[in-house]
Amino acid sequence: MAWLHTWVGLWFSWLLFTVFLTGSLAVFSEPITHWMTPEHHAAEALAAQQESAPVDRARRLELAIDYMSRKHAGAEMWEIWPVNRSHENSLSVYWFDQNGQYADAELDPATGAEMDDHHDEEGRATMGGTHFVNFHYTLHESHYGLWIVAFATMAMLVALISGVVTHKRIFKDFFTFRVKKGQRSWLDAHNAVAVLTLPFQFMIAYTGIVISSAELMPAPVAAQYGAGMEGTRLYLAEMQGEVKPLRTGTPLAMPKLEPMVAQAEALIGQAARAIVINNPEDSSMRIAVYGWNEDRDTFHNISATTGMAEFSGATGELLRTRPAGGVNGGTPALVRQVMSDLHMARFGGLAIQWLYFICGLAGAAMMGTGAVLFMVKRRAKLGNEFGGATARMYRLFEGLNVAALAGLAVACVSYFWANRLLPVALENRVLWELRCFFGVWALMLALAWLC
């Protein structure tokens, strides 16, 4: 078990440190994005001044329906957001394009005209906090990144279990920390952060794998529902009780949405966030109204689902409702939803976000101290694990330690500096921010090996 813990931990510690550090930052992805788009502050202040007049939601819904009927009549789904949480002076629409991909457009809430992608010309293009979210579980590699991170996460579970078995005095070690004792100090630090956050580490690793199960174990889904994204979507829709009715081919005029939205708000006790129309302009049309989660909802429910009411487009009859925190697919859907929300800290408000952030940094410290401890133990006496290449391998490990631990931290700082230093109007600005992040990280690796 000691051998297993040491070598599994070593080979994956650098990647897992990266996953944990960027995952910790991802907890605050929205505030990070807000900070990285400073031009929006003035726009939000101006929008707040313009919101003194009440929003004519019925008018906005009519404008959105008119736009979708003209531009996307054949889409299988329309989605309308009549207001935005940060400021009400917005009107957004979404649909599934011909490739089954999510597409969107921003409309002028006064006229319904489509606004181009550069309507906020003064805003800087940036991934913001989304960079940390995507990188921590896909490494910005859509095809293989998820698999690489999942494999490392399985190795982490092996290291956690073997670590518990190896450390016979695990609870005693938790209360012991000896400073300035070299290897002993690194081991004490490693034990302390590991034991302190052990339930969190197990939970975050296991839920991270479970919520990606459809991608990581695709064979059963492909056998039953077909391969590819469409098969996965059908599987998830059936499990979550969201099976859509088949089109009949009989045209049906769009009903007035505002009465349904008002009725839905009264039923679910939440303000309307989005109106989703399945099979629009067909006699099988269904109209679902989803609400906004308030702070009280996230404090009381681990599941972050919002309230929902669904109506028949043909008759206006109420078909079903869902309370905030509930699901329509029964126990399997609820378990999946709770697993997802446990991993993403979608409950409990700011206190839980800070708890996840601190525990995530402790997890990164666990990986980092383990990698450093390995080198401290072996710097004085080189074994013969790699034959004649042993000395070169340990030099490689030392370089990877510096690059993975210090290098990633410097790369994250450089990403924030790039956001401020790159010209706002720079072409491919998002790509250049990422180039700064990875470029500085690569320089740190070169520096670690040269020095």
C-alpha positions as CSV (number, residue, x, y, z in Angstrom):
1,M,0.0,0.0,0.0
2,A,2.9,2.4,0.8
3,W,4.4,1.7,-2.6
4,L,1.1,2.1,-4.4
5,H,0.4,5.4,-2.5
6,T,3.8,6.8,-3.3
7,W,4.0,6.0,-7.0
8,V,0.4,6.6,-8.0
9,G,0.5,9.8,-6.0
10,L,3.7,10.9,-7.7
11,W,2.7,10.3,-11.3
12,F,-0.6,12.1,-11.0
13,S,0.2,14.7,-8.3
14,W,1.2,17.4,-10.9
15,L,-2.0,17.0,-12.9
16,L,-4.2,16.7,-9.8
17,F,-2.6,19.8,-8.3
18,T,-3.5,21.7,-11.5
19,V,-7.1,20.3,-11.4
20,F,-7.6,21.3,-7.8
21,L,-6.1,24.8,-8.0
22,T,-8.0,25.8,-11.1
23,G,-11.1,24.0,-9.7
24,S,-10.9,26.1,-6.6
25,L,-10.7,29.3,-8.7
26,A,-13.7,28.0,-10.8
27,V,-15.8,28.2,-7.6
28,F,-15.7,32.0,-8.1
29,S,-15.9,31.9,-11.9
30,E,-18.7,34.5,-12.1
31,P,-17.0,37.1,-9.9
32,I,-13.8,36.5,-11.8
33,T,-15.5,37.1,-15.1
34,H,-17.1,40.2,-13.7
35,W,-13.7,41.5,-12.7
36,M,-12.2,40.7,-16.1
37,T,-14.9,42.7,-17.9
38,P,-14.5,46.1,-16.2
39,E,-16.3,47.9,-19.0
40,H,-19.5,46.2,-18.0
41,H,-19.6,48.1,-14.7
42,A,-20.4,51.3,-16.5
43,A,-22.9,49.6,-18.7
44,E,-24.7,48.0,-15.7
45,A,-24.8,51.3,-13.9
46,L,-26.4,52.9,-17.0
47,A,-28.8,50.0,-17.4
48,A,-29.8,50.4,-13.7
49,Q,-30.7,54.1,-14.4
50,Q,-32.8,53.1,-17.4
51,E,-34.8,50.5,-15.4
52,S,-37.0,52.9,-13.5
53,A,-39.8,52.2,-15.9
54,P,-41.5,48.8,-15.4
55,V,-40.6,46.1,-17.9
56,D,-43.4,45.2,-20.4
57,R,-42.7,41.5,-20.4
58,A,-45.7,40.7,-22.6
59,R,-44.4,42.9,-25.3
60,R,-40.9,41.4,-25.0
61,L,-42.4,37.9,-25.3
62,E,-44.3,38.9,-28.4
63,L,-41.1,40.4,-30.0
64,A,-39.2,37.2,-29.2
65,I,-41.9,34.9,-30.7
66,D,-42.0,37.1,-33.8
67,Y,-38.3,36.9,-34.3
68,M,-38.2,33.1,-33.8
69,S,-41.1,32.5,-36.2
70,R,-39.3,34.4,-38.9
71,K,-35.8,33.2,-38.4
72,H,-36.0,29.7,-36.8
73,A,-39.4,28.3,-37.7
74,G,-38.1,24.7,-38.1
75,A,-36.2,24.5,-34.8
76,E,-37.4,21.8,-32.4
77,M,-37.0,24.1,-29.4
78,W,-37.2,27.8,-28.6
79,E,-36.1,29.3,-25.4
80,I,-36.8,32.9,-24.3
81,W,-35.2,34.9,-21.4
82,P,-37.3,38.1,-21.2
83,V,-35.0,39.6,-18.5
84,N,-31.5,39.1,-17.2
85,R,-30.7,38.7,-13.5
86,S,-27.9,41.3,-13.5
87,H,-29.9,43.9,-15.4
88,E,-33.4,43.9,-16.9
89,N,-32.7,45.7,-20.1
90,S,-32.0,42.6,-22.1
91,L,-33.9,40.0,-24.2
92,S,-32.2,36.7,-25.1
93,V,-33.4,33.8,-27.3
94,Y,-31.9,30.3,-27.7
95,W,-32.7,27.4,-30.0
96,F,-31.3,24.1,-31.3
97,D,-29.7,24.6,-34.8
98,Q,-29.6,22.1,-37.6
99,N,-26.7,20.2,-36.0
100,G,-28.5,19.9,-32.7
101,Q,-26.2,22.5,-31.1
102,Y,-27.3,25.3,-28.7
103,A,-27.5,28.7,-30.5
104,D,-28.4,32.1,-29.2
105,A,-29.1,35.7,-30.1
106,E,-29.5,38.9,-28.2
107,L,-32.5,41.0,-29.2
108,D,-33.2,44.7,-28.7
109,P,-35.9,44.7,-26.0
110,A,-37.6,47.7,-27.5
111,T,-37.8,46.6,-31.2
112,G,-37.0,42.9,-31.3
113,A,-34.2,43.5,-33.8
114,E,-31.2,41.1,-33.5
115,M,-28.1,42.8,-32.1
116,D,-24.8,41.9,-33.6
117,D,-22.0,40.2,-31.7
118,H,-20.3,43.5,-31.2
119,H,-23.1,45.5,-29.7
120,D,-21.0,46.0,-26.6
121,E,-18.0,47.3,-28.6
122,E,-16.3,48.8,-25.5
123,G,-16.2,45.4,-23.7
124,R,-13.0,43.3,-23.9
125,A,-13.2,39.8,-25.2
126,T,-12.3,37.3,-22.5
127,M,-13.1,33.8,-21.2
128,G,-13.0,35.2,-17.7
129,G,-13.6,32.6,-15.0
130,T,-14.9,30.1,-17.6
131,H,-11.2,29.4,-18.5
132,F,-10.7,27.9,-15.0
133,V,-13.9,25.9,-15.2
134,N,-13.1,24.4,-18.6
135,F,-9.5,23.8,-17.9
136,H,-10.0,22.0,-14.6
137,Y,-12.0,19.2,-16.1
138,T,-11.2,19.2,-19.8
139,L,-7.7,20.8,-20.0
140,H,-9.1,22.8,-22.9
141,E,-9.0,19.6,-25.0
142,S,-12.5,18.6,-26.0
143,H,-11.8,15.1,-27.2
144,Y,-9.3,13.6,-24.7
145,G,-9.1,16.1,-21.8
146,L,-12.1,14.8,-19.9
147,W,-10.7,11.2,-20.1
148,I,-7.3,12.3,-18.9
149,V,-8.7,14.2,-15.9
150,A,-11.1,11.3,-15.1
151,F,-8.2,8.8,-15.2
152,A,-6.2,11.0,-12.8
153,T,-9.3,11.3,-10.6
154,M,-9.5,7.5,-10.4
155,A,-5.8,7.4,-9.4
156,M,-6.6,10.0,-6.8
157,L,-9.2,7.7,-5.2
158,V,-6.6,4.9,-5.2
159,A,-4.1,7.2,-3.5
160,L,-6.6,8.3,-0.9
161,I,-7.6,4.8,0.1
162,S,-4.0,3.5,0.1
163,G,-3.0,6.6,2.1
164,V,-5.6,5.9,4.8
165,V,-4.3,2.3,5.0
166,T,-0.7,3.4,5.1
167,H,-1.0,6.1,7.8
168,K,-1.8,3.9,10.8
169,R,-1.5,6.9,13.1
170,I,-3.6,9.1,10.8
171,F,-5.6,10.8,13.6
172,K,-2.6,11.3,15.8
173,D,-0.7,12.8,12.9
174,F,-3.4,15.2,12.3
175,F,-2.7,16.9,15.6
176,T,1.1,16.9,15.0
177,F,3.1,19.5,13.1
178,R,6.8,19.9,13.6
179,V,8.2,23.0,12.0
180,K,11.7,23.3,10.5
181,K,12.2,19.6,10.6
182,G,12.8,19.0,6.8
183,Q,11.2,15.8,5.6
184,R,9.2,15.4,8.9
185,S,7.6,18.9,8.4
186,W,6.6,18.1,4.9
187,L,5.0,14.8,6.0
188,D,3.2,16.5,8.9
189,A,1.8,19.1,6.5
190,H,0.8,16.4,4.0
191,N,-1.0,14.4,6.7
192,A,-2.7,17.4,8.2
193,V,-4.3,18.8,5.0
194,A,-5.2,15.3,3.8
195,V,-7.0,14.3,7.0
196,L,-8.7,17.7,7.5
197,T,-10.4,17.6,4.1
198,L,-10.6,13.8,3.5
199,P,-14.4,13.6,3.2
200,F,-14.3,16.6,0.8
201,Q,-11.6,15.0,-1.3
202,F,-13.5,11.7,-1.6
203,M,-16.8,13.5,-2.4
204,I,-15.3,15.9,-5.0
205,A,-13.4,13.1,-6.8
206,Y,-16.3,10.6,-6.8
207,T,-19.0,13.2,-7.9
208,G,-16.7,14.5,-10.6
209,I,-16.6,11.0,-12.2
210,V,-20.3,10.3,-11.6
211,I,-21.6,13.4,-13.3
212,S,-19.5,12.6,-16.4
213,S,-20.6,8.9,-16.5
214,A,-22.5,9.2,-19.8
215,E,-19.3,10.2,-21.5
216,L,-16.9,8.0,-19.6
217,M,-19.1,4.8,-19.9
218,P,-20.8,5.4,-23.2
219,A,-21.4,1.8,-24.3
220,P,-24.7,1.2,-22.5
221,V,-26.1,4.5,-23.6
222,A,-25.0,3.9,-27.2
223,A,-26.5,0.5,-27.3
224,Q,-29.9,1.7,-26.1
225,Y,-30.1,5.3,-27.5
226,G,-27.5,5.5,-30.2
227,A,-24.0,6.8,-30.4
228,G,-22.9,10.4,-30.1
229,M,-24.3,13.5,-28.5
230,E,-27.8,12.8,-29.7
231,G,-27.9,9.5,-28.0
232,T,-26.6,11.0,-24.7
233,R,-29.2,13.7,-24.9
234,L,-32.0,11.2,-25.4
235,Y,-30.8,9.1,-22.4
236,L,-30.6,12.1,-20.1
237,A,-33.9,13.4,-21.2
238,E,-35.7,10.1,-20.5
239,M,-33.9,9.7,-17.1
240,Q,-34.9,13.3,-16.1
241,G,-38.5,12.9,-17.3
242,E,-38.1,15.3,-20.1
243,V,-39.1,13.1,-23.0
244,K,-40.5,15.4,-25.7
245,P,-43.7,14.6,-27.7
246,L,-43.4,13.8,-31.3
247,R,-44.4,16.4,-33.9
248,T,-47.8,15.8,-35.4
249,G,-47.2,18.0,-38.5
250,T,-50.4,19.9,-37.8
251,P,-49.6,23.7,-37.7
252,L,-50.7,25.6,-34.6
253,A,-50.6,29.3,-33.9
254,M,-48.5,30.4,-31.0
255,P,-50.7,31.3,-28.0
256,K,-50.2,34.3,-25.8
257,L,-47.4,33.5,-23.4
258,E,-47.9,36.2,-20.7
259,P,-51.0,34.6,-19.1
260,M,-49.2,31.2,-18.8
261,V,-46.1,32.9,-17.4
262,A,-48.1,34.7,-14.8
263,Q,-50.0,31.5,-13.8
264,A,-46.7,29.6,-13.6
265,E,-45.2,32.2,-11.3
266,A,-48.1,31.9,-8.9
267,L,-47.8,28.1,-9.0
268,I,-44.1,27.7,-8.3
269,G,-43.6,30.8,-6.1
270,Q,-40.7,32.1,-8.2
271,A,-40.2,34.9,-10.8
272,A,-40.0,33.6,-14.4
273,R,-36.5,33.1,-15.7
274,A,-37.0,31.3,-19.0
275,I,-39.8,30.1,-21.2
276,V,-38.9,26.9,-23.1
277,I,-41.2,25.9,-26.1
278,N,-40.8,22.4,-27.4
279,N,-42.2,21.6,-30.9
280,P,-43.1,25.3,-31.5
281,E,-46.0,26.0,-33.9
282,D,-47.0,22.4,-33.9
283,S,-50.2,20.9,-32.3
284,S,-48.0,18.9,-30.0
285,M,-46.4,22.1,-28.6
286,R,-45.6,22.3,-24.9
287,I,-44.6,25.5,-23.1
288,A,-42.5,25.2,-19.9
289,V,-41.9,28.2,-17.6
290,Y,-38.8,28.0,-15.3
291,G,-38.2,30.2,-12.3
292,W,-35.2,31.9,-10.6
293,N,-33.7,30.5,-7.5
294,E,-33.6,32.9,-4.6
295,D,-31.1,32.7,-1.8
296,R,-33.6,31.0,0.4
297,D,-34.0,28.2,-2.2
298,T,-30.3,27.4,-2.3
299,F,-30.1,27.4,1.5
300,H,-32.9,24.8,1.9
301,N,-32.2,22.6,-1.1
302,I,-29.0,20.8,-2.2
303,S,-30.6,20.2,-5.6
304,A,-30.3,23.5,-7.5
305,T,-33.3,22.9,-9.9
306,T,-35.7,25.7,-10.1
307,G,-39.5,25.6,-10.0
308,M,-41.2,24.7,-13.3
309,A,-44.7,24.6,-14.7
310,E,-45.5,23.1,-18.1
311,F,-48.6,23.8,-20.3
312,S,-50.1,22.4,-23.4
313,G,-49.7,24.8,-26.3
314,A,-52.9,23.6,-27.9
315,T,-55.3,23.9,-24.9
316,G,-53.4,26.0,-22.3
317,E,-54.0,23.1,-19.8
318,L,-51.5,22.7,-17.0
319,L,-49.6,19.4,-17.6
320,R,-47.3,19.3,-14.6
321,T,-45.4,21.3,-12.1
322,R,-42.1,20.9,-10.3
323,P,-41.2,22.7,-7.0
324,A,-37.8,24.3,-6.5
325,G,-35.2,21.6,-5.7
326,G,-37.4,18.8,-7.2
327,V,-37.0,16.6,-10.3
328,N,-39.4,14.9,-12.6
329,G,-37.4,11.7,-13.3
330,G,-37.6,10.1,-9.9
331,T,-34.8,8.9,-7.7
332,P,-32.1,8.3,-10.5
333,A,-32.6,11.9,-11.8
334,L,-32.5,13.3,-8.2
335,V,-29.3,11.4,-7.4
336,R,-27.6,12.7,-10.5
337,Q,-28.8,16.3,-9.9
338,V,-27.6,16.2,-6.3
339,M,-24.2,14.7,-7.3
340,S,-23.8,17.5,-9.8
341,D,-24.8,20.3,-7.4
342,L,-22.5,18.8,-4.7
343,H,-19.6,19.0,-7.0
344,M,-20.4,22.5,-8.3
345,A,-21.3,24.1,-5.0
346,R,-24.7,25.3,-6.2
347,F,-26.2,25.4,-2.8
348,G,-25.6,27.1,0.5
349,G,-24.7,30.5,-0.9
350,L,-21.4,32.3,-0.3
351,A,-20.5,30.3,2.8
352,I,-20.4,27.0,0.9
353,Q,-18.5,28.6,-1.9
354,W,-15.7,29.8,0.5
355,L,-15.7,26.4,2.2
356,Y,-15.2,24.7,-1.2
357,F,-12.5,27.2,-2.1
358,I,-10.6,26.5,1.1
359,C,-11.0,22.8,0.9
360,G,-10.0,22.9,-2.8
361,L,-6.8,24.7,-1.9
362,A,-6.2,22.2,0.9
363,G,-6.5,19.5,-1.8
364,A,-4.0,21.2,-4.0
365,A,-1.7,21.5,-0.9
366,M,-2.1,17.8,-0.3
367,M,-0.9,17.1,-3.9
368,G,1.9,19.6,-3.7
369,T,3.3,18.5,-0.3
370,G,3.2,14.9,-1.4
371,A,5.2,15.7,-4.6
372,V,7.7,17.8,-2.6
373,L,7.9,15.1,0.1
374,F,8.9,12.5,-2.5
375,M,11.8,14.6,-3.6
376,V,12.9,15.6,0.0
377,K,13.1,11.9,0.9
378,R,15.1,10.9,-2.2
379,R,17.4,13.9,-2.7
380,A,19.9,12.7,-0.2
381,K,20.0,9.1,-1.3
382,L,19.2,8.1,-4.9
383,G,17.9,4.6,-5.2
384,N,18.2,2.5,-8.4
385,E,14.5,2.7,-9.4
386,F,15.4,3.7,-13.0
387,G,18.8,2.1,-13.4
388,G,21.4,4.3,-15.0
389,A,18.8,7.0,-15.6
390,T,17.8,7.4,-12.0
391,A,19.6,10.7,-11.4
392,R,18.2,12.2,-14.6
393,M,14.7,11.1,-13.7
394,Y,14.8,12.7,-10.3
395,R,16.1,15.9,-11.9
396,L,13.0,15.7,-14.2
397,F,10.8,15.2,-11.2
398,E,12.3,18.3,-9.5
399,G,11.7,20.4,-12.6
400,L,8.1,19.2,-12.8
401,N,7.5,20.0,-9.1
402,V,8.6,23.6,-9.6
403,A,6.7,24.0,-12.9
404,A,3.5,22.4,-11.6
405,L,3.4,24.1,-8.2
406,A,5.0,27.5,-8.5
407,G,4.6,27.6,-12.3
408,L,0.9,27.2,-12.4
409,A,0.4,29.9,-9.7
410,V,2.5,32.3,-11.8
411,A,0.6,31.3,-14.9
412,C,-2.8,32.1,-13.2
413,V,-1.4,35.5,-12.2
414,S,-0.2,36.1,-15.7
415,Y,-3.7,35.3,-17.0
416,F,-5.1,38.1,-14.9
417,W,-2.3,40.5,-15.9
418,A,-2.9,39.7,-19.6
419,N,-6.5,40.7,-19.2
420,R,-5.4,44.2,-18.2
421,L,-2.4,44.6,-20.4
422,L,-3.5,43.3,-23.8
423,P,-5.2,46.0,-25.9
424,V,-9.0,45.9,-25.7
425,A,-9.4,45.9,-29.5
426,L,-6.8,43.2,-30.1
427,E,-7.9,40.6,-32.6
428,N,-8.4,37.1,-31.2
429,R,-8.0,38.6,-27.8
430,V,-9.4,35.6,-26.0
431,L,-6.8,33.3,-27.6
432,W,-4.0,35.7,-26.7
433,E,-5.1,35.6,-23.0
434,L,-4.8,31.8,-23.1
435,R,-1.5,32.0,-24.9
436,C,-0.1,34.2,-22.1
437,F,-1.4,31.6,-19.5
438,F,0.2,28.6,-21.3
439,G,3.2,30.5,-22.5
440,V,4.2,31.7,-19.0
441,W,3.6,28.2,-17.7
442,A,5.9,26.8,-20.3
443,L,8.6,29.4,-19.5
444,M,8.4,28.3,-15.8
445,L,9.0,24.7,-16.9
446,A,12.0,25.7,-18.9
447,L,13.3,27.9,-16.1
448,A,12.9,25.0,-13.6
449,W,15.0,22.7,-15.8
450,L,17.6,25.3,-16.7
451,C,18.3,26.4,-13.1
